[in-house]
Amino acid sequence: MARFVTLEQDCRQIDRFLEGYAGVYFQHVGVFPQEARLKIRALISAILERIARIKLDLNLPQRQIDIAQSLAAYLSEMWVTLHETKTEALRGYGEVPIELGAYLDPLVEEILGLVSDLRDTIESGKNSMNLESQAGK
């Protein structure tokens, strides 16, 4: 079952990439022509149909993925990345110019505060979700 979960996730990720998208620090380039995207999506659909049939035929359970746990993992990764971006951690790569540290450290601290607020908001939403779930029982 784990292999089919991975296969499905990969297919869905390929589908998301087809249109291309950009962030602040990255841009996916090489958007496929419409005809190719349609064929790729048709093939992805065929793959998903086959693995859905396997799930039904073998009576495999649907894996339940807790969104809050997934978000906590992302937040943890963000927290570590930001701490490793501070001047003291960057010194492991060589001397950090004083001006860069003076510029970067306050902004990294600001972002860490925002990530902390994000974590608190997610936790609050999770708690509200749990209360609503318990009230419905």
C-alpha positions in Angstrom: 0.0 0.0 0.0 2.8 2.4 0.9 4.1 2.2 -2.7 0.7 3.1 -4.1 0.5 6.1 -1.7 3.8 7.3 -3.0 2.8 6.6 -6.6 -0.4 8.6 -6.2 1.4 11.5 -4.5 3.9 11.6 -7.3 1.2 11.7 -9.9 -0.6 14.5 -8.2 2.7 16.4 -7.8 3.4 16.0 -11.6 -0.1 17.4 -12.3 0.6 20.5 -10.1 3.9 21.1 -11.9 2.3 21.1 -15.4 1.1 24.7 -15.2 4.4 26.0 -13.8 4.5 28.4 -10.9 6.8 30.8 -9.2 7.7 31.9 -5.7 9.9 34.7 -4.4 13.1 32.7 -4.8 12.2 30.1 -7.5 10.4 29.8 -10.7 9.5 26.6 -12.5 10.2 26.9 -16.1 9.5 24.8 -19.1 5.7 24.8 -19.2 4.5 22.1 -21.5 2.3 22.9 -24.5 -1.4 22.3 -24.0 -1.5 19.1 -26.1 1.3 17.6 -24.0 -0.4 18.6 -20.8 -3.6 17.0 -21.8 -1.9 13.7 -22.7 0.1 13.8 -19.5 -3.1 14.4 -17.5 -4.8 11.5 -19.3 -2.0 9.2 -18.5 -1.9 10.3 -14.9 -5.7 9.7 -14.7 -5.2 6.2 -16.2 -2.5 5.5 -13.5 -4.8 6.7 -10.7 -7.7 4.6 -12.1 -5.5 1.5 -12.0 -4.3 2.1 -8.5 -7.8 2.9 -7.3 -8.9 -0.5 -8.8 -6.1 -2.2 -6.9 -7.3 -0.5 -3.7 -10.8 -1.7 -4.2 -9.9 -5.2 -5.4 -7.6 -5.8 -2.4 -9.8 -3.9 0.0 -6.9 -1.7 1.1 -7.7 1.0 3.7 -7.4 4.7 2.9 -4.5 6.2 4.7 -5.5 9.0 7.0 -2.9 11.8 7.0 -3.3 14.3 9.9 -2.9 17.8 8.4 -1.8 19.2 11.7 1.1 16.7 11.9 2.1 17.5 8.3 2.1 21.2 9.1 4.1 20.7 12.3 6.8 18.9 10.2 6.9 21.9 7.8 7.1 24.3 10.7 9.9 22.4 12.3 11.8 22.4 9.1 11.2 26.2 8.7 12.4 26.8 12.3 15.6 24.9 11.8 16.3 26.5 8.5 15.9 30.0 9.9 18.1 29.3 12.9 20.7 28.0 10.6 20.5 31.3 8.7 21.5 33.4 11.6 25.0 34.9 11.6 26.3 32.6 14.3 25.4 29.5 12.3 26.6 31.0 9.0 30.1 31.4 10.5 30.6 27.7 10.0 30.9 28.5 6.3 33.4 31.4 6.8 33.5 34.9 8.1 30.2 36.7 7.9 30.5 40.5 7.2 29.3 42.5 10.1 26.9 44.5 7.8 25.3 41.3 6.6 24.8 40.0 10.2 23.4 43.4 11.2 21.0 43.3 8.3 20.1 39.6 8.3 19.7 38.7 12.0 16.9 41.1 12.8 14.9 40.0 9.7 15.5 36.3 10.5 14.2 37.0 14.1 11.2 38.7 12.6 10.5 35.8 10.4 10.9 33.4 13.3 8.3 35.4 15.2 5.9 35.1 12.2 6.6 31.3 12.1 5.8 31.2 15.8 2.6 33.0 15.2 1.8 30.7 12.3 2.4 27.7 14.6 0.2 29.2 17.3 -2.6 29.9 14.8 -2.4 26.3 13.4 -2.4 24.9 16.9 -5.5 27.1 17.7 -7.2 25.9 14.6 -6.4 22.3 15.4 -7.8 22.7 18.9 -11.0 24.3 17.4 -11.3 21.5 14.9 -11.0 18.9 17.7 -13.7 20.7 19.8 -16.0 20.8 16.8 -15.3 17.1 16.1 -16.1 16.2 19.7 -19.3 18.3 19.7 -20.5 16.4 16.7 -20.2 13.1 18.4 
